[in-house]
Amino acid sequence: MSPSPIPLLIEHFVDRYNSELGCACPGFTPEAIEALANGSWRGSVLELENVVARALIFAYDREVDVADLASALGGESPETPFTWNLRGATRNFERQHILQALATCDNNKIDAARALGIGLSSLYRKLEELKILNLTATEGGFRRTHPTPVKAPLAEATIGG
């Protein structure tokens, strides 16, 4: 039987998302890799990729461990490491919140700004301030040379009429 491709895929996704999300995660612990390798992915590389990207958002600059994978493996959501420094805690929360919005919106900055309830220029300012670098150059699958301004948060939109 051939070895599992999961560790190689994890390594590839760590390299990719460290670059795209501006993270400095050194990788996954052996226990986290084993947990993912033993998971049921049913051939869905995209599902594994999403789990790895989400784990990197929460880990940011530390190694991903099994606790970071809890929500993907059927447990509780990972928690942000505690810090007494209010500015540091606020910055960590803001960074993770923006990264999660971007991940949820497939890196579409217009949709992420709308979901966050801020203007597009404010989002770009935050991306620079929080050193969130190298996100994909396309937005929503195509290049926008003149982004349209965001007027209302996504939360105010109604579904079905």
C-alpha positions as CSV (number, residue, x, y, z in Angstrom):
1,M,0.0,0.0,0.0
2,S,1.4,3.4,-0.9
3,P,1.9,6.1,1.8
4,S,-0.8,8.7,2.4
5,P,-0.6,11.9,0.3
6,I,-2.0,13.9,3.2
7,P,1.3,15.0,4.8
8,L,2.6,16.2,1.4
9,L,-0.7,18.0,0.7
10,I,-0.6,19.7,4.2
11,E,3.0,20.8,3.5
12,H,1.9,22.3,0.2
13,F,-1.1,24.1,1.7
14,V,1.0,25.5,4.6
15,D,3.5,26.9,2.1
16,R,0.7,28.3,-0.1
17,Y,-1.3,29.9,2.7
18,N,1.6,31.2,4.7
19,S,2.4,33.2,1.5
20,E,-1.2,34.2,0.6
21,L,-2.3,35.0,4.2
22,G,0.9,36.5,5.4
23,C,1.2,33.9,8.2
24,A,4.5,32.5,9.6
25,C,3.3,29.1,10.7
26,P,6.1,26.6,10.7
27,G,3.8,23.7,10.0
28,F,1.7,21.0,11.7
29,T,2.7,18.9,14.7
30,P,3.1,15.1,14.0
31,E,-0.1,14.5,16.0
32,A,-2.0,17.0,13.9
33,I,-0.7,15.5,10.7
34,E,-1.7,12.0,12.0
35,A,-5.2,13.2,12.9
36,L,-5.7,14.6,9.4
37,A,-4.2,11.6,7.8
38,N,-6.7,9.4,9.7
39,G,-9.6,11.6,8.8
40,S,-12.3,10.7,6.2
41,W,-11.7,13.1,3.3
42,R,-13.5,10.9,0.7
43,G,-11.1,12.2,-2.0
44,S,-12.0,15.9,-1.3
45,V,-8.7,17.7,-1.5
46,L,-10.6,21.0,-1.3
47,E,-12.1,20.1,2.1
48,L,-8.6,19.3,3.4
49,E,-7.3,22.5,1.9
50,N,-10.0,24.5,3.7
51,V,-9.2,22.8,7.1
52,V,-5.5,23.6,6.7
53,A,-6.2,27.2,5.7
54,R,-8.5,27.7,8.7
55,A,-6.0,26.2,11.0
56,L,-3.3,28.5,9.7
57,I,-5.5,31.5,10.4
58,F,-5.9,30.6,14.0
59,A,-2.3,29.4,14.5
60,Y,-0.7,32.3,12.6
61,D,2.9,32.1,13.7
62,R,3.0,28.9,15.8
63,E,2.8,25.2,14.9
64,V,-0.7,23.8,14.3
65,D,-1.6,21.2,16.8
66,V,-4.6,18.9,17.3
67,A,-6.5,21.4,19.3
68,D,-6.5,23.8,16.4
69,L,-8.2,21.1,14.3
70,A,-10.9,20.4,16.9
71,S,-13.8,22.0,14.9
72,A,-12.8,20.3,11.7
73,L,-12.5,16.9,13.4
74,G,-15.8,17.2,15.3
75,G,-14.8,19.0,18.4
76,E,-15.0,22.6,19.7
77,S,-13.6,25.6,17.8
78,P,-10.0,26.6,18.4
79,E,-9.4,29.4,20.8
80,T,-7.0,32.3,20.4
81,P,-4.1,32.2,22.8
82,F,-4.7,34.4,25.8
83,T,-2.8,37.6,26.2
84,W,-3.1,40.3,29.0
85,N,-2.1,43.0,26.6
86,L,-5.3,44.6,25.3
87,R,-3.8,46.1,22.2
88,G,-2.2,42.7,21.3
89,A,-5.4,40.9,21.9
90,T,-7.4,43.4,19.9
91,R,-4.9,43.2,17.0
92,N,-5.0,39.3,17.1
93,F,-8.7,39.3,17.1
94,E,-8.9,41.8,14.2
95,R,-6.4,39.9,12.2
96,Q,-8.1,36.6,12.7
97,H,-11.5,38.1,12.0
98,I,-10.4,39.7,8.8
99,L,-8.6,36.5,7.6
100,Q,-11.7,34.5,8.4
101,A,-13.9,36.9,6.4
102,L,-11.5,36.7,3.5
103,A,-11.4,32.9,3.7
104,T,-15.2,32.7,3.8
105,C,-15.5,35.1,0.9
106,D,-12.8,33.2,-1.2
107,N,-10.5,36.2,-0.8
108,N,-13.0,38.5,-2.5
109,K,-12.1,41.8,-0.8
110,I,-15.3,43.5,-1.9
111,D,-17.5,40.8,-0.4
112,A,-15.2,40.6,2.7
113,A,-15.5,44.4,3.3
114,R,-19.3,44.1,2.9
115,A,-19.5,41.2,5.4
116,L,-17.2,43.1,7.9
117,G,-19.4,46.2,7.6
118,I,-16.5,48.4,6.5
119,G,-15.5,50.2,3.3
120,L,-13.1,48.7,0.8
121,S,-10.5,51.3,1.5
122,S,-10.7,50.6,5.2
123,L,-10.2,46.9,4.5
124,Y,-7.1,47.7,2.4
125,R,-5.8,49.9,5.2
126,K,-6.3,47.1,7.7
127,L,-4.7,44.6,5.4
128,E,-1.6,46.8,5.3
129,E,-1.6,47.6,9.0
130,L,-2.0,44.0,10.1
131,K,0.5,42.8,7.5
132,I,-1.9,40.5,5.7
133,L,0.0,40.2,2.4
134,N,-0.1,38.5,-0.9
135,L,-3.8,37.7,-1.1
136,T,-4.9,36.5,-4.5
137,A,-4.9,39.1,-7.2
138,T,-8.3,38.2,-8.5
139,E,-11.5,39.0,-6.7
140,G,-14.5,36.7,-7.3
141,G,-12.6,34.9,-10.0
142,F,-11.9,37.9,-12.3
143,R,-9.8,41.0,-12.1
144,R,-11.5,44.2,-11.1
145,T,-9.7,47.3,-12.2
146,H,-12.2,49.6,-10.6
147,P,-13.7,48.1,-7.5
148,T,-17.3,49.2,-6.8
149,P,-17.8,50.9,-3.4
150,V,-19.5,48.9,-0.7
151,K,-22.5,50.7,0.7
152,A,-24.1,48.3,3.2
153,P,-22.9,45.4,5.3
154,L,-23.8,41.9,4.1
155,A,-25.7,41.3,7.4
156,E,-28.4,43.7,6.4
157,A,-29.2,41.9,3.2
158,T,-32.2,39.6,3.2
159,I,-32.5,36.2,1.6
160,G,-35.4,35.3,-0.5
161,G,-37.0,38.6,-0.9
